[in-house]
Amino acid sequence: LPRAVVDALRANFVLYTTKVRHESRSGDGTTTKMIVELAGGDVVEACVMRHAKGRTTLCVSSQVGCKMGCTFCATGTLGELGNLSAGEICEQLAHASRGDAVRNVVFMGMGEPLNNYRNVIDAIEAMTSDKGFGLSPAKITVSTVGVIPRMRTLRRDAPGTRLALSLHAPNQALRQKIVPTATAYKLEDLMATLDEHMASGPKMKTMIEYCVLGGVNDDEACARELGALLRGKEVIVNLIPLNPTDTPAGHVPPTREAVQKMLEILTSPEFDLFTTVRHEMGQDIAGACGQLALKTPD
């Protein structure tokens, strides 16, 4: 290219609008947390998780902070400070791909993805485009606490992607205590919308995320009520024992015995639900579920 063109490109365009301010690597090497600075000075966090057999997953943020206020989540203490653009979301993948061959992306970082709907959809389009990152739509999972209007359009606007529903409770009253914004939608309406979503496209199991809080939602009665709520649905129940977080609610992790009992009940012939217990990665660098809170090293 002529020198004048090169100079003009340098003066008017950049390869990245964001930069990685800091990286923390877990002691076992499985997780790297990136603190990504946006052009306006705000920061978000993204985590690279390296699983067995070479599979690598990137957990991306879609917002600065989050207004959903889940009582166990450090991000929820920040409030919603802003939305990321589609480019800022995709740049998290670009930064991560410098060191790892990322083939799976989960929208489970900071923010409620369906509250930044258009930018998340545009980011997914870029991630799955042959001219973009070329990921399979089935390798992308969008997690939500249940924004019903957007759940109804997700299958249409991001075909082939997977949905994860952050449920956390088997009934409306308890769910409102754990997820205060759940007052906006009744649990029965949320379940009906989930059924509509699963029936509207290719058959694939939807993940039900259930953060297990000691003494709150971890007893046998909760497990049986959850089993009855989900029985017969094409779902994967993912039990997530609480990770240590500094939140006003002061929740404590469940005992191993309580989690094991929930697992036994949900997988019993009575409910026959495919259920897993999440093996958390990155706890020692505050990179596990619920721990992202804009904490930067001094």
C-alpha positions in Angstrom: 0.0 0.0 0.0 1.1 3.6 -0.6 2.6 5.2 2.5 -0.2 7.8 2.6 -2.8 5.1 2.8 -0.9 3.3 5.6 -0.6 6.5 7.5 -4.4 7.2 7.0 -5.3 3.8 8.2 -3.1 4.2 11.3 -4.6 7.6 12.0 -8.2 6.6 11.6 -8.6 2.9 12.5 -7.5 0.5 15.3 -7.4 -3.3 15.4 -8.9 -3.4 18.9 -11.0 -0.9 20.9 -10.3 -2.8 24.1 -7.2 -4.0 25.8 -6.3 -6.7 28.4 -5.3 -4.8 31.5 -4.4 -7.9 33.5 -4.4 -11.6 33.4 -4.6 -14.0 36.4 -4.0 -17.7 36.0 -5.3 -20.3 38.5 -2.9 -22.4 40.4 -3.8 -25.5 38.5 -3.5 -23.8 35.1 -7.1 -24.6 34.0 -8.4 -21.0 34.1 -7.2 -17.6 33.0 -9.2 -14.5 34.0 -8.8 -11.5 31.8 -9.6 -8.0 33.0 -10.5 -6.2 29.8 -10.6 -2.4 29.6 -13.1 -0.8 27.3 -12.5 2.4 25.3 -14.4 4.5 27.8 -12.3 3.2 30.7 -14.8 0.7 32.2 -13.6 -2.8 32.7 -15.2 -6.2 32.4 -13.9 -9.7 33.1 -13.8 -12.8 30.9 -12.5 -16.3 31.8 -10.8 -18.9 29.7 -11.5 -22.4 31.0 -9.4 -25.3 29.8 -11.2 -28.7 30.2 -10.0 -32.2 29.7 -9.3 -33.6 26.2 -8.3 -30.1 25.0 -11.7 -28.5 25.0 -11.5 -24.8 25.8 -14.4 -22.5 26.8 -14.6 -18.7 27.0 -17.0 -17.1 29.4 -17.8 -13.6 28.1 -19.3 -10.6 29.7 -22.1 -8.7 27.9 -22.6 -5.8 30.3 -20.6 -3.7 32.8 -22.3 -4.8 36.0 -25.8 -6.3 36.2 -29.2 -5.1 37.4 -30.7 -8.5 38.1 -29.5 -8.5 41.7 -29.1 -12.2 42.3 -28.2 -12.3 46.0 -25.3 -14.8 45.7 -23.6 -12.9 42.8 -20.9 -10.4 43.3 -21.6 -8.8 39.9 -25.2 -8.0 41.0 -23.9 -5.7 43.8 -22.6 -3.3 41.1 -25.9 -2.5 39.4 -26.1 -2.1 35.6 -23.4 0.3 34.6 -23.6 -0.1 30.8 -23.9 -2.4 27.8 -21.1 -3.7 25.7 -21.1 -3.3 22.0 -21.1 -6.4 19.8 -17.5 -5.6 18.9 -16.5 -5.3 22.6 -18.0 -8.7 23.2 -16.3 -10.3 20.2 -12.9 -8.7 21.2 -13.0 -10.8 24.4 -13.0 -13.9 22.1 -10.2 -12.3 20.0 -8.0 -11.7 23.1 -8.6 -15.2 24.4 -7.8 -16.8 21.0 -4.3 -15.4 21.0 -3.3 -18.1 23.5 -6.0 -20.7 23.2 -8.0 -22.4 20.5 -11.4 -21.4 21.8 -14.3 -23.4 20.4 -17.0 -22.9 23.0 -18.4 -19.6 24.2 -20.8 -19.1 27.1 -22.5 -15.8 27.9 -22.2 -16.4 31.6 -19.9 -13.5 32.6 -20.9 -10.1 33.8 -24.4 -9.0 32.9 -27.8 -10.3 31.8 -27.2 -11.1 28.1 -30.9 -10.7 27.2 -30.9 -7.2 28.6 -28.3 -6.3 25.9 -30.2 -8.2 23.3 -29.3 -6.6 20.0 -25.6 -6.4 20.7 -25.5 -10.0 21.9 -27.3 -11.2 18.8 -24.9 -9.3 16.6 -21.9 -10.7 18.5 -23.2 -14.2 18.0 -23.6 -13.6 14.3 -20.0 -12.5 14.1 -18.8 -15.5 16.2 -20.6 -18.0 14.0 -19.9 -16.3 10.6 -17.4 -17.9 8.2 -16.0 -14.4 7.8 -15.8 -14.0 11.6 -14.7 -16.6 14.1 -16.4 -19.6 12.4 -17.8 -21.1 15.6 -20.7 -23.6 15.5 -23.9 -22.1 16.9 -24.3 -25.2 19.0 -21.0 -24.3 20.8 -22.5 -21.0 22.0 -24.7 -20.9 25.1 -26.7 -17.8 26.3 -27.6 -17.8 30.0 -30.5 -15.8 31.4 -32.3 -15.5 34.6 -35.5 -15.4 32.6 -36.2 -12.3 30.4 -39.4 -13.8 28.9 -39.9 -11.5 25.8 -36.3 -12.1 24.7 -36.4 -15.8 25.4 -39.3 -16.0 22.9 -37.2 -14.4 20.1 -33.8 -16.0 20.8 -34.4 -19.1 18.8 -35.4 -17.0 15.8 -32.6 -14.5 16.0 -29.8 -16.8 17.1 -30.8 -20.2 15.6 -28.9 -23.2 16.8 -27.5 -21.6 19.9 -28.1 -23.1 23.3 -30.1 -21.6 26.1 -29.3 -21.9 29.8 -31.9 -20.8 32.4 -30.6 -19.6 35.8 -33.5 -20.9 37.9 -32.0 -21.2 41.4 -35.3 -22.1 43.1 -38.2 -24.5 42.6 -41.0 -22.0 43.5 -41.9 -18.4 43.0 -41.6 -17.3 46.6 -38.1 -18.6 47.1 -37.0 -17.5 43.7 -37.9 -13.9 44.5 -35.7 -14.0 47.6 -32.7 -15.2 45.6 -33.4 -13.3 42.3 -35.3 -10.1 43.3 -36.1 -9.2 39.7 -38.1 -12.5 39.4 -41.1 -10.5 40.6 -41.4 -9.4 37.0 -42.3 -12.9 35.7 -44.2 -15.7 37.4 -42.5 -19.0 37.5 -45.3 -20.7 35.6 -45.0 -18.2 32.8 -41.2 -18.8 32.7 -41.7 -22.5 32.5 -44.3 -22.1 29.7 -41.8 -19.9 27.8 -39.1 -22.5 28.3 -41.4 -25.1 26.7 -42.1 -22.8 23.8 -38.4 -22.2 23.2 -37.5 -25.9 23.3 -40.4 -26.7 20.9 -39.5 -24.0 18.4 -36.3 -25.4 17.0 -33.9 -28.3 16.7 -34.2 -30.8 19.6 -31.4 -30.0 22.1 -31.4 -30.1 25.8 -31.6 -26.8 27.7 -29.4 -26.3 30.8 -31.1 -25.4 34.0 -28.6 -23.7 36.3 -29.2 -24.0 40.0 -26.9 -22.3 42.4 -27.0 -24.3 45.6 -27.0 -22.1 48.7 -26.5 -23.7 52.1 -29.6 -23.6 54.2 -31.6 -21.8 51.6 -32.5 -24.0 48.6 -30.5 -27.2 49.3 -32.9 -29.4 51.3 -34.8 -32.5 50.2 -38.0 -30.6 49.9 -36.5 -28.2 47.4 -34.9 -31.1 45.4 -38.3 -32.9 45.1 -40.1 -29.7 44.2 -37.5 -29.0 41.6 -37.8 -32.5 40.2 -41.6 -32.2 40.0 -41.2 -28.8 38.2 -38.8 -30.2 35.5 -40.0 -33.8 35.2 -40.4 -34.8 31.6 -38.6 -31.8 30.1 -35.6 -32.1 27.8 -33.2 -30.4 30.2 -29.8 -30.8 31.9 -29.9 -29.8 35.6 -26.6 -28.2 36.6 -26.2 -28.0 40.4 -23.7 -25.2 41.2 -22.4 -25.2 44.8 -22.0 -21.6 45.9 -18.6 -20.1 45.4 -17.4 -17.8 48.1 -18.5 -14.2 47.4 -18.7 -11.0 49.3 -22.4 -10.1 49.1 -24.7 -8.5 51.7 -26.9 -11.7 51.8 -24.1 -13.6 53.5 -24.9 -16.9 51.8 -22.7 -19.9 52.6 -21.8 -22.9 50.5 -23.9 -26.1 50.9 -22.4 -29.3 52.4 -21.2 -32.0 50.1 -23.8 -34.3 51.6 -26.7 -31.9 50.8 -25.5 -31.6 47.1 -25.2 -35.3 46.8 -28.7 -35.8 48.2 -30.1 -33.4 45.7 -28.3 -35.2 42.9 -29.7 -38.6 44.1 -33.2 -37.3 44.3 -33.2 -35.6 40.9 -31.7 -38.6 39.1 -33.9 -41.1 40.9 -36.6 -43.0 38.8 -39.2 -40.7 40.3 -37.8 -37.7 38.3 -35.2 -39.2 36.0 -33.5 -35.9 35.3 -30.0 -35.8 33.7 -28.2 -33.9 36.5 -24.6 -32.8 37.0 -22.6 -31.0 39.7 -20.5 -28.3 38.3 -16.8 -28.6 39.0 -15.8 -25.0 39.5 -12.7 -23.6 37.9 -10.8 -20.5 38.9 -12.0 -20.0 42.4 -8.5 -19.0 43.6 -8.5 -16.1 41.1 -12.2 -15.1 41.8 -13.0 -16.3 38.3 -15.7 -18.9 39.1 -19.5 -18.5 38.8 -20.8 -15.5 40.7 -17.4 -14.1 41.6 -16.8 -11.5 38.8 -16.9 -8.1 40.4 -14.5 -5.7 38.6 -11.7 -6.4 41.1 -8.4 -5.3 39.7 -5.0 -5.9 41.1 -3.2 -3.0 42.7 
